[in-house]
């Protein structure tokens, strides 16, 4: 089968590798188109510490069941499924206390194990979810990123009628904004330095635009927003985003900032205005709800997925993403 292999940072090949055989507790799937996300870029650049090279990247995908091991029940050949890429150990301190996303032996498809930028994948059956009738494999590639967003909202505990400001009009920012609207937001505004992406957020998705400057953010809501979501992964943005938080508001650090970089905050203001700063890590009890949200039509999958490249053009697809072209970009798979 064909697969993308990152041998080491910045070293990408598309090669022929053996097609895997499913183990006793595994399902073999033919992968659908797999989304390229910021984490994949960090893996390619050597900026994501858990990565084990060489690795086949890709963790945003679904697939078609082709075979399964002797201990697997509940699936048949031809079933369309989504894959939660989390491979927690289930036995460490955090896993045993319901915090599997913080597993002490944290592992994930496409990061520490073979991922979705390959024609086939053998995956533990416990990570495989049946897709609702009518959901395509292309749409299934949005389940994993949406499940990360759902996890972030579990951390926020928002109330109906609250306001939101999202930093970043890229794929993750727009998923956060759509979930905010689905949760009964009174206002959802977006800020980005890319005017083209801002225009898309307004014209295609109907969100308020704040602008491209810190001054525009301040002027848009002088008292601040109830919930501010940082979805760029830029440390300086994470630092300044707190300026837009209302008293007793919350700042959610959703974007993946580079390890080792620090952000400075006014500790007195956090104390005095009862501001909460939250982190959110990957997926936890949120993959199933993400499927339900997609099935309910709350996410405009038709607008989110803008480009699909053949697997052999993976490097070209990565360059396309780095330029900020398109929105959600996919590579490979049955829907390519």
C-alpha positions as CSV (number, residue, x, y, z in Angstrom):
1,X,0.0,0.0,0.0
2,X,1.0,3.6,-0.4
3,X,1.8,5.6,2.7
4,X,3.3,8.9,3.8
5,X,6.4,8.5,6.0
6,X,8.1,11.2,8.0
7,X,11.5,9.7,8.7
8,X,12.7,12.7,10.7
9,X,11.8,16.3,10.9
10,X,11.4,17.8,7.4
11,X,12.0,14.4,5.7
12,X,8.8,13.3,3.9
13,X,8.5,10.3,1.6
14,X,5.4,8.7,-0.1
15,X,6.4,5.0,-0.4
16,X,5.1,1.5,-0.7
17,X,4.8,-0.3,2.6
18,X,3.3,-3.7,3.6
19,X,-0.5,-3.6,4.1
20,X,-1.1,-4.4,7.8
21,X,-3.0,-7.4,9.1
22,X,-5.5,-6.9,11.9
23,X,-4.6,-8.4,15.3
24,X,-7.2,-10.3,17.3
25,X,-8.7,-7.1,18.8
26,X,-8.2,-4.8,15.7
27,X,-10.1,-3.7,12.7
28,X,-8.5,-3.2,9.3
29,X,-9.9,-0.2,7.5
30,X,-9.4,1.3,4.1
31,X,-8.9,5.0,5.0
32,X,-10.9,7.9,3.7
33,X,-9.4,11.2,2.9
34,X,-7.4,12.4,6.0
35,X,-7.4,16.0,7.2
36,X,-4.1,17.9,7.5
37,X,-4.0,19.9,10.7
38,X,-1.6,22.1,12.6
39,X,-0.4,19.1,14.7
40,X,0.7,17.4,11.5
41,X,2.8,20.5,10.6
42,X,4.4,20.4,14.1
43,X,5.2,16.7,13.6
44,X,6.7,17.4,10.2
45,X,8.8,20.3,11.7
46,X,9.9,18.3,14.7
47,X,7.9,20.5,17.1
48,X,5.6,18.0,18.7
49,X,7.6,16.2,21.5
50,X,5.5,13.0,21.8
51,X,6.2,12.1,18.1
52,X,8.1,8.8,17.5
53,X,10.0,8.9,14.2
54,X,9.7,7.4,11.6
55,X,5.9,7.9,11.6
56,X,3.0,7.7,9.2
57,X,1.1,10.9,10.2
58,X,-2.6,11.6,10.1
59,X,-5.2,11.5,12.8
60,X,-8.3,13.1,11.2
61,X,-10.0,10.3,9.2
62,X,-12.6,7.7,8.8
63,X,-12.6,4.5,6.7
64,X,-14.3,1.4,5.4
65,X,-14.0,-1.8,7.4
66,X,-12.2,-4.4,5.3
67,X,-11.4,-7.1,7.9
68,X,-11.2,-7.6,11.7
69,X,-9.6,-9.9,14.3
70,X,-11.2,-12.9,15.9
71,X,-12.2,-11.1,19.1
72,X,-13.9,-8.3,17.3
73,X,-17.7,-8.2,17.2
74,X,-20.3,-5.6,16.0
75,X,-18.7,-4.8,12.6
76,X,-19.0,-6.2,9.1
77,X,-17.0,-5.7,6.0
78,X,-18.1,-2.5,4.2
79,X,-19.2,-0.6,7.4
80,X,-18.1,3.1,7.3
81,X,-16.5,4.2,10.6
82,X,-14.7,7.0,12.3
83,X,-11.5,6.5,14.3
84,X,-10.7,8.2,17.6
85,X,-6.9,8.3,17.4
86,X,-6.3,8.3,21.1
87,X,-4.4,5.2,22.3
88,X,-4.3,5.7,26.1
89,X,-3.0,2.9,28.3
90,X,-6.1,2.6,30.6
91,X,-4.0,1.6,33.6
92,X,-2.1,4.7,34.7
93,X,-3.0,7.1,37.6
94,X,-4.9,9.5,35.2
95,X,-6.6,6.9,33.1
96,X,-8.0,5.2,36.2
97,X,-9.4,8.5,37.3
98,X,-11.3,9.4,34.1
99,X,-8.5,11.6,32.6
100,X,-7.3,9.4,29.8
101,X,-6.4,12.4,27.6
102,X,-3.6,13.1,30.2
103,X,-2.4,9.5,30.2
104,X,1.1,9.0,31.5
105,X,1.9,6.8,28.5
106,X,-0.1,8.9,26.1
107,X,0.0,7.7,22.5
108,X,-2.0,8.4,19.4
109,X,-2.5,7.3,15.8
110,X,-0.4,9.4,13.5
111,X,1.9,10.5,16.3
112,X,3.3,7.5,18.1
113,X,1.7,4.9,15.8
114,X,0.9,4.6,12.1
115,X,-1.7,7.1,11.0
116,X,-4.2,7.9,8.4
117,X,-2.0,9.1,5.5
118,X,-1.9,5.5,4.2
119,X,-4.3,3.4,2.2
120,X,-5.0,1.0,5.0
121,X,-4.7,1.0,8.8
122,X,-5.1,-1.7,11.5
123,X,-6.6,0.0,14.6
124,X,-7.9,-1.2,18.0
125,X,-11.6,-1.9,17.7
126,X,-12.3,0.1,20.9
127,X,-11.3,3.3,19.0
128,X,-13.7,2.6,16.0
129,X,-17.1,4.3,15.9
130,X,-19.9,3.4,13.3
131,X,-20.9,6.4,11.2
132,X,-24.5,7.5,11.0
133,X,-26.3,6.7,7.8
134,X,-25.5,9.2,5.1
135,X,-22.3,10.6,6.6
136,X,-19.5,10.5,4.0
137,X,-15.9,9.6,4.7
138,X,-14.9,13.2,3.8
139,X,-17.2,14.5,6.5
140,X,-15.9,11.8,8.9
141,X,-12.5,13.5,8.8
142,X,-14.0,16.4,10.7
143,X,-15.0,14.2,13.7
144,X,-11.6,14.2,15.4
145,X,-11.0,18.0,15.2
146,X,-14.5,18.6,16.3
147,X,-14.1,16.2,19.2
148,X,-11.2,18.4,20.4
149,X,-13.4,21.4,20.2
150,X,-16.1,19.6,22.2
151,X,-13.5,18.7,24.8
152,X,-12.7,22.4,25.1
153,X,-16.3,23.3,25.6
154,X,-16.6,20.6,28.3
155,X,-13.8,22.6,30.0
156,X,-15.5,26.0,29.5
157,X,-18.9,24.9,30.9
158,X,-20.6,27.8,28.9
159,X,-24.1,29.0,29.6
160,X,-26.7,29.9,27.0
161,X,-26.6,33.6,26.1
162,X,-22.9,34.1,26.6
163,X,-20.6,35.9,24.2
164,X,-17.6,34.5,22.4
165,X,-14.5,35.8,20.7
166,X,-12.4,33.4,18.7
167,X,-8.9,34.2,17.8
168,X,-8.2,32.5,14.4
169,X,-10.5,32.1,11.4
170,X,-8.9,28.9,10.3
171,X,-10.5,25.4,10.5
172,X,-10.2,25.1,14.2
173,X,-11.4,28.6,14.9
174,X,-14.4,28.1,12.7
175,X,-15.2,24.8,14.3
176,X,-15.1,26.5,17.7
177,X,-17.3,29.3,16.5
178,X,-19.9,27.0,15.1
179,X,-20.0,25.0,18.3
180,X,-20.4,28.2,20.2
181,X,-23.4,29.1,18.1
182,X,-24.8,25.6,18.5
183,X,-24.5,26.2,22.3
184,X,-26.8,29.2,22.3
185,X,-24.2,32.1,22.1
186,X,-25.6,35.6,22.1
187,X,-22.7,36.7,20.0
188,X,-19.8,35.0,18.2
189,X,-17.0,37.2,16.9
190,X,-13.8,36.3,15.1
191,X,-10.4,38.0,14.8
192,X,-7.6,37.1,12.4
193,X,-4.8,38.8,10.6
194,X,-5.8,37.1,7.3
195,X,-8.5,39.3,5.8
196,X,-9.4,36.6,3.3
197,X,-10.2,34.2,6.1
198,X,-12.1,36.9,7.9
199,X,-14.2,37.5,4.9
200,X,-15.0,33.8,4.6
201,X,-16.0,33.7,8.2
202,X,-18.5,36.5,7.6
203,X,-19.7,35.8,4.1
204,X,-19.9,31.9,4.2
205,X,-20.5,31.3,7.9
206,X,-22.3,34.5,9.1
207,X,-20.0,35.4,12.0
208,X,-19.3,38.9,13.3
209,X,-15.9,40.2,12.3
210,X,-13.8,42.1,14.8
211,X,-10.9,42.9,12.6
212,X,-7.1,42.4,12.4
213,X,-5.8,44.6,15.3
214,X,-5.8,44.6,19.1
215,X,-7.6,48.0,19.0
216,X,-10.4,46.5,17.0
217,X,-10.9,43.8,19.6
218,X,-11.1,46.4,22.4
219,X,-13.5,48.6,20.5
220,X,-15.8,45.6,19.5
221,X,-16.8,44.8,23.1
222,X,-15.5,47.4,25.6
223,X,-16.5,45.2,28.6
224,X,-15.0,42.1,27.0
225,X,-16.3,38.7,26.1
226,X,-17.6,36.0,28.4
227,X,-15.5,33.4,26.6
228,X,-12.3,34.0,24.6
229,X,-10.9,31.0,22.6
230,X,-7.3,31.2,21.4
231,X,-7.2,28.9,18.3
232,X,-4.0,30.1,16.5
233,X,-1.3,28.4,18.5
234,X,0.7,31.6,18.5
235,X,2.1,32.4,22.0
236,X,1.9,36.2,21.6
237,X,-1.8,35.9,20.7
238,X,-2.3,33.6,23.7
239,X,-0.8,36.3,25.8
240,X,-2.8,39.2,24.4
241,X,-6.1,37.3,24.2
242,X,-6.7,37.8,27.9
243,X,-7.2,41.6,27.2
244,X,-10.5,40.7,25.6
245,X,-11.9,38.7,28.6
246,X,-14.8,40.1,30.5
247,X,-14.8,40.2,34.3
248,X,-15.4,36.7,35.6
249,X,-14.8,35.5,32.0
250,X,-12.8,32.6,30.7
251,X,-9.8,32.3,28.4
252,X,-9.5,28.9,26.7
253,X,-6.0,28.1,25.3
254,X,-7.1,25.8,22.5
255,X,-4.3,26.3,20.0
256,X,-1.0,24.3,20.3
257,X,1.7,26.8,21.2
258,X,5.4,25.8,20.7
259,X,6.8,24.0,23.8
260,X,9.0,26.2,26.0
261,X,7.5,29.5,25.0
262,X,5.9,31.5,27.8
263,X,3.1,34.0,28.1
264,X,2.9,36.7,30.8
265,X,-0.3,37.7,32.4
266,X,-1.3,40.4,34.9
267,X,-1.8,38.2,38.1
268,X,-3.5,41.0,39.9
269,X,-6.1,41.4,37.2
270,X,-6.8,37.6,37.1
271,X,-7.3,37.8,40.9
272,X,-9.3,41.0,41.0
273,X,-11.6,40.2,38.0
274,X,-12.0,36.5,38.8
275,X,-10.7,35.5,35.3
276,X,-10.2,31.8,34.6
277,X,-7.5,30.5,32.2
278,X,-8.1,27.0,30.9
279,X,-6.1,24.5,28.9
280,X,-7.7,21.7,26.8
281,X,-5.9,18.6,25.6
282,X,-7.1,16.5,22.7
283,X,-10.1,14.2,23.1
284,X,-11.9,13.0,26.2
285,X,-15.4,11.5,26.1
286,X,-16.0,13.8,23.1
287,X,-15.7,11.7,19.9
288,X,-19.2,10.3,20.1
289,X,-20.8,13.7,20.9
290,X,-18.8,15.2,17.9
291,X,-20.4,12.6,15.6
292,X,-23.9,13.6,17.0
293,X,-23.2,17.3,16.4
294,X,-22.1,16.6,12.8
295,X,-25.2,14.4,12.2
296,X,-27.4,17.2,13.6
297,X,-26.1,19.6,10.9
298,X,-24.6,22.1,13.3
299,X,-21.3,22.1,11.4
300,X,-21.2,23.2,7.7
301,X,-19.0,20.4,6.5
302,X,-19.6,21.4,2.9
303,X,-18.0,24.8,3.6
304,X,-15.2,23.5,5.9
305,X,-13.6,21.0,3.4
306,X,-12.2,23.0,0.5
307,X,-9.4,20.9,-1.0
308,X,-8.5,17.2,-1.4
309,X,-5.1,16.1,-2.7
310,X,-4.0,12.6,-3.9
311,X,-1.8,10.8,-1.3
312,X,1.2,11.0,-3.7
313,X,0.9,14.8,-3.7
314,X,1.1,15.0,0.1
315,X,4.1,17.5,0.1
316,X,2.2,19.8,-2.2
317,X,-0.8,19.6,0.1
318,X,1.3,20.5,3.1
319,X,2.7,23.6,1.3
320,X,-0.8,24.5,0.4
321,X,-1.8,24.5,4.0
322,X,1.3,26.5,5.1
323,X,0.3,29.2,2.7
324,X,-3.1,29.5,4.3
325,X,-4.9,28.6,1.1
326,X,-8.2,26.9,1.4
327,X,-9.7,25.9,4.7
328,X,-9.8,22.2,5.7
329,X,-7.4,20.4,3.4
330,X,-7.3,16.6,3.0
331,X,-5.0,14.1,1.3
332,X,-5.5,10.6,0.1
333,X,-8.2,8.2,0.9
334,X,-11.3,6.7,-0.8
335,X,-12.9,10.1,-1.2
336,X,-9.8,11.7,-2.9
